[in-house]
Amino acid sequence: MKNRLAEIRRVRGIKQEDLAEALEVSRQTIGSLENGRYNPSILLAFKISKYFNMAIEDIFIYEEDEVL
């Protein structure tokens, strides 16, 4: 799943460490999310959307696999 987390965070001038602390996760988790190595749990996705006051769909881009 792709996301705009790094872009949104940078535009708002928020450090990975500060976002991680606010969301009660590690900085490594934020880095992994931003690099696409980790997809958030639904709870974490909701926390992120609430933190930025944005819809989940505006942060995370769901792409269905073409081969089902």
C-alpha positions as a Python dict, from the first residue, in 0.01 Angstrom:
ca = {
    (1, 'M'): (0, 0, 0),
    (2, 'K'): (136, 339, -95),
    (3, 'N'): (102, 641, 130),
    (4, 'R'): (169, 1015, 148),
    (5, 'L'): (284, 1008, 510),
    (6, 'A'): (638, 1142, 450),
    (7, 'E'): (510, 1419, 223),
    (8, 'I'): (238, 1528, 468),
    (9, 'R'): (477, 1513, 763),
    (10, 'R'): (743, 1720, 587),
    (11, 'V'): (497, 1985, 463),
    (12, 'R'): (379, 2031, 820),
    (13, 'G'): (733, 2045, 956),
    (14, 'I'): (697, 1741, 1182),
    (15, 'K'): (997, 1519, 1260),
    (16, 'Q'): (965, 1140, 1247),
    (17, 'E'): (1054, 1130, 1616),
    (18, 'D'): (777, 1373, 1710),
    (19, 'L'): (516, 1188, 1506),
    (20, 'A'): (626, 855, 1655),
    (21, 'E'): (594, 993, 2007),
    (22, 'A'): (247, 1135, 1939),
    (23, 'L'): (130, 802, 1795),
    (24, 'E'): (305, 595, 2063),
    (25, 'V'): (514, 398, 1814),
    (26, 'S'): (887, 387, 1738),
    (27, 'R'): (1062, 616, 1493),
    (28, 'Q'): (1154, 300, 1303),
    (29, 'T'): (783, 225, 1257),
    (30, 'I'): (728, 568, 1103),
    (31, 'G'): (1028, 516, 875),
    (32, 'S'): (901, 174, 768),
    (33, 'L'): (556, 314, 697),
    (34, 'E'): (699, 597, 490),
    (35, 'N'): (920, 359, 290),
    (36, 'G'): (637, 114, 223),
    (37, 'R'): (801, -170, 417),
    (38, 'Y'): (513, -183, 663),
    (39, 'N'): (138, -139, 631),
    (40, 'P'): (-32, 9, 937),
    (41, 'S'): (-290, -171, 1144),
    (42, 'I'): (-636, -22, 1108),
    (43, 'L'): (-596, 130, 1457),
    (44, 'L'): (-268, 299, 1363),
    (45, 'A'): (-414, 422, 1033),
    (46, 'F'): (-700, 584, 1229),
    (47, 'K'): (-456, 741, 1477),
    (48, 'I'): (-251, 886, 1190),
    (49, 'S'): (-559, 1025, 1015),
    (50, 'K'): (-684, 1179, 1341),
    (51, 'Y'): (-341, 1330, 1415),
    (52, 'F'): (-332, 1502, 1075),
    (53, 'N'): (-708, 1570, 1071),
    (54, 'M'): (-735, 1400, 732),
    (55, 'A'): (-929, 1108, 590),
    (56, 'I'): (-744, 777, 587),
    (57, 'E'): (-793, 767, 208),
    (58, 'D'): (-609, 1099, 175),
    (59, 'I'): (-301, 951, 345),
    (60, 'F'): (-303, 586, 239),
    (61, 'I'): (-356, 477, -121),
    (62, 'Y'): (-504, 131, -155),
    (63, 'E'): (-421, -43, -480),
    (64, 'E'): (-597, -367, -562),
    (65, 'D'): (-388, -636, -724),
    (66, 'E'): (-472, -675, -1090),
    (67, 'V'): (-437, -1054, -1063),
    (68, 'L'): (-697, -1202, -829),
}
